[in-house]
Amino acid sequence: MRLTVIMIASACASGFGSFAHADAVYGRLGLKANEKASFAVVGYSASLNQGFVNSNGHSVVQIGSEFQSIGTTVNGADIIEAKWSEAALATGNFIDVIFRTRHGRDMVPLGTQVNGQPAAFWGWNVGKTDAIEFQSWVTDFRLIRATWSFSLNGGNSFIPGGNHTARQPSPWNGFDPGDLLDGQYIGAGVNAISVRYHFELIPAPSAVALLGLAGLVTGRRRR
């Protein structure tokens, strides 16, 4: 048994040398099953003075849960909800966040005020007070692209909105300051926003070795 372990360890150090230098891992979830992060919908005055659109401000939501209330709209006519999830695909990992109003009313209605001033822009915050964190085996998460879409039918379908990758911190730290949606999205029937983050997981060298070890053990059992 000891000889087998030594041989497997040796293989990880030599035969898996190229794998150990792999740049990213695909098809494996990087977030904890019960990860939580903060979410908010924010408004901005013409001078970019910021205030919350959802009455509860930064609200913590657990990944994979159903839509959770993060407060009412500024006019109290509807409830704003949020949910989020992660998918691990062959092209990378994707985090999807959706904000919506529960009954389909405007998320930012006409007349919305930001600290006593008319709202000229609005957007979202993800992870500002409670950032998205990855599992310990991930040492870096390279953000490839961050995009947003909007909906006029409660999220049944979405219309592409924009690419706000350039607004993200680099390296990405699990926080998205959002984008600035201008006046055309205020009082225009927008009742859901979808935000998607496409990234690659960069493992620690020790994690890569363990992945290689697991692969060797699995292969030996199959034989």
C-alpha positions in Angstrom: 0.0 0.0 0.0 2.8 2.4 0.9 4.5 1.7 -2.4 1.3 2.4 -4.2 0.9 5.8 -2.5 4.5 6.7 -3.3 4.0 5.8 -6.9 0.8 7.9 -7.1 2.5 10.8 -5.5 5.4 10.5 -7.9 3.0 10.4 -10.8 1.4 13.6 -9.6 4.8 15.2 -9.4 5.9 14.0 -12.9 3.2 12.6 -15.1 0.8 15.4 -14.0 3.4 18.1 -14.4 1.6 19.7 -17.3 -1.7 19.5 -15.5 -0.1 21.1 -12.4 0.7 24.2 -14.5 -2.8 24.3 -16.0 -4.2 27.8 -15.9 -7.8 27.1 -14.9 -10.1 24.4 -13.8 -13.4 23.9 -15.6 -16.6 22.0 -14.7 -16.2 22.4 -10.9 -18.2 24.7 -8.7 -16.1 27.3 -7.0 -18.6 28.6 -4.4 -19.7 27.0 -1.2 -23.1 25.4 -1.3 -24.4 27.9 1.4 -22.5 31.0 0.3 -24.1 34.3 1.1 -23.6 37.8 -0.4 -25.2 41.2 -0.2 -27.4 42.6 -2.9 -29.0 46.1 -3.4 -30.7 48.2 -6.1 -29.3 51.8 -6.0 -30.3 55.1 -7.5 -28.1 58.1 -8.4 -28.9 61.8 -8.8 -27.4 63.8 -11.7 -24.4 64.6 -9.5 -24.1 60.8 -8.8 -25.3 61.2 -5.2 -26.2 57.6 -4.3 -29.2 56.1 -2.4 -31.1 52.8 -2.1 -34.0 52.0 -4.3 -34.9 48.9 -2.2 -36.0 49.8 1.3 -33.8 47.3 3.0 -30.5 48.5 1.5 -27.7 45.9 1.3 -29.4 42.6 2.0 -27.8 39.2 2.4 -29.1 36.4 0.2 -28.0 32.8 0.1 -27.0 31.2 -3.1 -29.4 28.8 -4.6 -32.4 30.0 -2.6 -35.7 31.1 -4.1 -36.4 34.8 -4.6 -35.9 36.7 -1.4 -37.3 40.1 -0.5 -34.8 42.9 -0.2 -37.4 45.6 0.5 -40.0 47.6 -1.2 -39.7 50.0 -4.1 -39.4 53.7 -3.2 -43.1 54.3 -3.6 -44.0 51.2 -1.7 -46.0 49.8 -4.7 -44.1 46.6 -5.0 -41.5 44.3 -3.4 -38.0 44.0 -4.9 -36.6 40.4 -4.8 -33.2 38.9 -5.5 -31.8 35.4 -6.1 -28.5 34.1 -7.5 -26.8 30.9 -8.6 -23.6 29.4 -10.0 -23.1 27.0 -12.9 -19.9 25.2 -13.8 -19.5 24.6 -17.5 -16.8 23.5 -19.9 -16.3 27.2 -20.9 -15.9 28.5 -17.4 -18.1 29.3 -14.4 -21.1 31.6 -14.4 -22.7 33.5 -11.6 -26.2 34.7 -12.4 -28.0 37.3 -10.3 -31.6 38.4 -10.9 -33.4 41.3 -9.3 -37.2 41.7 -9.9 -40.3 43.2 -8.5 -42.7 40.6 -7.2 -45.8 41.9 -8.9 -44.3 43.2 -12.1 -44.4 47.0 -11.3 -41.5 49.4 -12.2 -38.4 48.7 -10.2 -37.6 52.4 -10.5 -40.8 54.3 -11.0 -41.1 57.9 -12.2 -40.6 60.3 -9.4 -37.9 58.2 -7.6 -35.9 60.4 -5.3 -32.3 59.9 -4.2 -31.7 61.6 -0.9 -34.2 64.3 -1.9 -33.0 64.7 -5.5 -34.6 63.1 -8.6 -33.0 59.9 -9.7 -31.1 60.3 -13.0 -29.5 56.9 -13.0 -29.9 53.6 -11.3 -28.2 50.2 -11.0 -27.2 47.5 -8.5 -24.6 46.5 -6.0 -23.5 42.9 -5.6 -21.2 42.0 -2.7 -20.5 45.5 -1.5 -20.9 44.8 2.2 -20.7 41.0 2.0 -18.6 39.9 -1.0 -18.9 36.7 -3.0 -16.3 34.3 -1.7 -14.9 31.1 -3.3 -13.8 27.8 -1.8 -10.4 27.6 -0.2 -8.9 25.6 -3.2 -9.4 28.6 -5.5 -6.6 31.2 -5.3 -7.9 33.5 -8.0 -11.1 33.9 -10.1 -10.3 35.6 -13.3 -13.3 37.6 -14.5 -13.8 37.3 -18.3 -17.0 39.2 -18.8 -19.8 40.9 -16.8 -23.0 41.7 -18.6 -26.5 42.8 -17.7 -30.0 42.4 -19.3 -33.4 43.9 -18.5 -36.9 42.6 -18.6 -40.3 44.2 -19.2 -42.3 41.0 -18.3 -41.1 40.1 -14.9 -38.1 38.0 -16.0 -39.9 35.7 -18.4 -37.5 37.0 -21.1 -34.6 39.5 -21.1 -33.3 42.1 -23.5 -29.5 42.5 -23.7 -28.5 45.7 -21.9 -24.7 46.1 -21.8 -21.2 45.0 -20.9 -19.9 46.5 -17.7 -16.7 44.4 -17.3 -14.6 47.5 -17.3 -16.3 48.7 -14.2 -15.2 45.7 -12.2 -12.2 45.7 -9.8 -9.2 43.8 -11.1 -8.4 41.2 -9.9 -12.1 40.6 -9.2 -12.9 40.5 -5.4 -16.5 39.3 -5.5 -17.8 42.9 -5.6 -19.8 44.5 -8.5 -20.5 48.3 -8.2 -23.1 47.8 -11.1 -23.6 50.0 -14.1 -25.4 53.3 -14.7 -28.8 52.8 -16.3 -30.0 56.2 -17.4 -33.4 57.9 -17.6 -34.7 55.7 -20.4 -34.9 52.9 -17.8 -36.8 55.0 -15.2 -40.6 54.6 -15.3 -40.3 52.6 -18.5 -41.7 49.3 -17.2 -38.4 47.6 -16.3 -39.3 45.1 -13.6 -36.3 42.7 -13.7 -32.6 42.9 -14.2 -30.3 39.9 -14.8 -26.5 40.2 -14.2 -24.1 37.5 -15.4 -20.4 37.0 -14.4 -18.3 34.7 -16.6 -15.0 33.7 -14.9 -12.3 31.1 -14.7 -11.2 29.4 -11.5 -7.4 29.4 -10.8 -6.5 26.7 -8.3 -3.6 26.6 -5.8 -0.8 24.2 -6.9 -1.6 21.9 -4.0 -5.2 21.8 -5.1 -4.2 20.8 -8.6 -2.0 18.0 -7.2 -5.0 16.7 -5.2 -7.2 16.8 -8.3 -4.6 14.8 -10.1 -4.3 12.3 -7.3 -8.1 11.9 -7.2 -8.0 11.2 -11.0 -5.3 8.5 -10.6 -7.1 6.8 -7.7 -10.4 6.8 -9.7 -8.6 5.3 -12.7 -6.9 2.6 -10.7 -10.3 1.5 -9.1 -11.9 1.3 -12.6 -9.1 -1.0 -13.7 
